[in-house]
Amino acid sequence: MQLKFMNVLTRELEKSNETAASLSKRLGLSKSIIHGWLQGAAPSGKHLEKIYIISELFGLSLTELLFDIKDPKERITLFTSSFLDSNKEYLIKVERINRKN
């Protein structure tokens, strides 16, 4: 299975009108790490939690984010919002799940 993280991350940033700089700020990572991923660098094990957060931000499974393989169910995001509390960011997401047969 070939890693397609660079392609998926690029696509999702474009779809959401998010920039590498804004994503790096949300994740607490340097812009150079995000730019490295966008240039094809594989994420390291120490960034697994951040990769999971990215998958949640874009409403993707880890499999879809890393390998561009769709889940057997379709998720439609109906509402997304985030807020800060005590310098921690929280994401609220409401999704409708359509099971594919």
C-alpha positions as a Markdown table, in Angstrom:
| # | Residue | x | y | z |
|---|---|---|---|---|
| 1 | Met | 0.0 | 0.0 | 0.0 |
| 2 | Gln | 1.5 | 3.3 | -1.0 |
| 3 | Leu | 1.4 | 6.3 | 1.3 |
| 4 | Lys | -0.7 | 9.1 | -0.3 |
| 5 | Phe | -0.7 | 11.5 | 2.6 |
| 6 | Met | 0.8 | 14.4 | 0.6 |
| 7 | Asn | -2.0 | 14.2 | -2.0 |
| 8 | Val | -4.8 | 13.9 | 0.5 |
| 9 | Leu | -3.5 | 16.7 | 2.7 |
| 10 | Thr | -3.1 | 19.0 | -0.3 |
| 11 | Arg | -6.6 | 18.2 | -1.5 |
| 12 | Glu | -8.2 | 18.7 | 1.9 |
| 13 | Leu | -6.4 | 22.0 | 2.5 |
| 14 | Glu | -7.6 | 23.3 | -0.8 |
| 15 | Lys | -11.2 | 22.1 | -0.2 |
| 16 | Ser | -11.3 | 23.8 | 3.2 |
| 17 | Asn | -9.5 | 27.0 | 2.1 |
| 18 | Glu | -7.0 | 26.3 | 4.9 |
| 19 | Thr | -3.3 | 27.2 | 4.6 |
| 20 | Ala | -0.3 | 25.3 | 5.7 |
| 21 | Ala | 0.4 | 28.2 | 8.1 |
| 22 | Ser | -3.0 | 28.1 | 9.7 |
| 23 | Leu | -2.9 | 24.3 | 10.0 |
| 24 | Ser | 0.6 | 24.5 | 11.7 |
| 25 | Lys | -0.8 | 27.0 | 14.2 |
| 26 | Arg | -3.9 | 24.8 | 14.9 |
| 27 | Leu | -1.7 | 21.8 | 15.5 |
| 28 | Gly | 1.2 | 23.5 | 17.3 |
| 29 | Leu | 3.7 | 22.4 | 14.7 |
| 30 | Ser | 6.2 | 24.3 | 12.8 |
| 31 | Lys | 5.3 | 25.4 | 9.3 |
| 32 | Ser | 8.4 | 23.5 | 8.0 |
| 33 | Ile | 6.8 | 20.2 | 9.1 |
| 34 | Ile | 3.6 | 20.9 | 7.3 |
| 35 | His | 5.4 | 22.1 | 4.2 |
| 36 | Gly | 7.6 | 18.9 | 4.4 |
| 37 | Trp | 4.4 | 16.8 | 4.4 |
| 38 | Leu | 3.0 | 18.8 | 1.5 |
| 39 | Gln | 6.3 | 18.1 | -0.4 |
| 40 | Gly | 6.1 | 14.3 | 0.2 |
| 41 | Ala | 7.8 | 13.7 | 3.5 |
| 42 | Ala | 6.2 | 10.9 | 5.4 |
| 43 | Pro | 4.9 | 11.8 | 8.9 |
| 44 | Ser | 7.1 | 10.4 | 11.7 |
| 45 | Gly | 5.8 | 8.4 | 14.6 |
| 46 | Lys | 6.1 | 11.3 | 17.0 |
| 47 | His | 3.4 | 13.1 | 15.1 |
| 48 | Leu | 0.8 | 10.3 | 15.2 |
| 49 | Glu | -1.5 | 12.4 | 17.5 |
| 50 | Lys | -1.3 | 15.3 | 15.1 |
| 51 | Ile | -2.1 | 13.0 | 12.2 |
| 52 | Tyr | -5.2 | 11.8 | 14.0 |
| 53 | Ile | -6.2 | 15.4 | 14.7 |
| 54 | Ile | -5.9 | 16.2 | 11.0 |
| 55 | Ser | -8.1 | 13.3 | 10.1 |
| 56 | Glu | -10.7 | 14.6 | 12.6 |
| 57 | Leu | -10.5 | 18.1 | 11.3 |
| 58 | Phe | -11.1 | 17.0 | 7.7 |
| 59 | Gly | -13.6 | 14.3 | 8.6 |
| 60 | Leu | -11.5 | 11.5 | 7.3 |
| 61 | Ser | -10.5 | 8.1 | 8.6 |
| 62 | Leu | -6.8 | 7.5 | 9.1 |
| 63 | Thr | -6.9 | 5.1 | 6.2 |
| 64 | Glu | -8.3 | 7.7 | 3.9 |
| 65 | Leu | -5.9 | 10.4 | 5.1 |
| 66 | Leu | -2.8 | 8.3 | 4.8 |
| 67 | Phe | -3.7 | 6.0 | 1.8 |
| 68 | Asp | -6.6 | 7.7 | 0.1 |
| 69 | Ile | -8.8 | 4.6 | 0.6 |
| 70 | Lys | -12.4 | 5.3 | 1.3 |
| 71 | Asp | -14.3 | 3.9 | 4.3 |
| 72 | Pro | -17.2 | 1.6 | 3.5 |
| 73 | Lys | -19.4 | 4.3 | 4.8 |
| 74 | Glu | -19.8 | 7.9 | 3.7 |
| 75 | Arg | -19.7 | 10.7 | 6.3 |
| 76 | Ile | -21.4 | 14.0 | 5.5 |
| 77 | Thr | -20.4 | 16.8 | 7.8 |
| 78 | Leu | -23.4 | 18.9 | 8.7 |
| 79 | Phe | -21.8 | 21.3 | 11.2 |
| 80 | Thr | -18.2 | 22.0 | 12.4 |
| 81 | Ser | -17.1 | 24.5 | 15.0 |
| 82 | Ser | -14.1 | 24.9 | 17.2 |
| 83 | Phe | -13.5 | 26.9 | 20.4 |
| 84 | Leu | -10.7 | 27.6 | 22.8 |
| 85 | Asp | -10.8 | 26.9 | 26.5 |
| 86 | Ser | -7.8 | 27.3 | 28.8 |
| 87 | Asn | -5.5 | 27.5 | 25.7 |
| 88 | Lys | -6.8 | 24.2 | 24.4 |
| 89 | Glu | -8.7 | 24.0 | 21.2 |
| 90 | Tyr | -11.8 | 21.8 | 20.9 |
| 91 | Leu | -13.6 | 20.7 | 17.7 |
| 92 | Ile | -17.3 | 20.0 | 17.6 |
| 93 | Lys | -18.5 | 18.1 | 14.6 |
| 94 | Val | -21.9 | 16.7 | 13.6 |
| 95 | Glu | -21.9 | 14.1 | 10.9 |
| 96 | Arg | -24.5 | 12.0 | 9.1 |
| 97 | Ile | -23.3 | 8.6 | 8.3 |
| 98 | Asn | -24.6 | 6.8 | 5.2 |
| 99 | Arg | -23.7 | 3.2 | 5.1 |
| 100 | Lys | -22.6 | 1.9 | 1.7 |
| 101 | Asn | -23.7 | -1.6 | 0.8 |
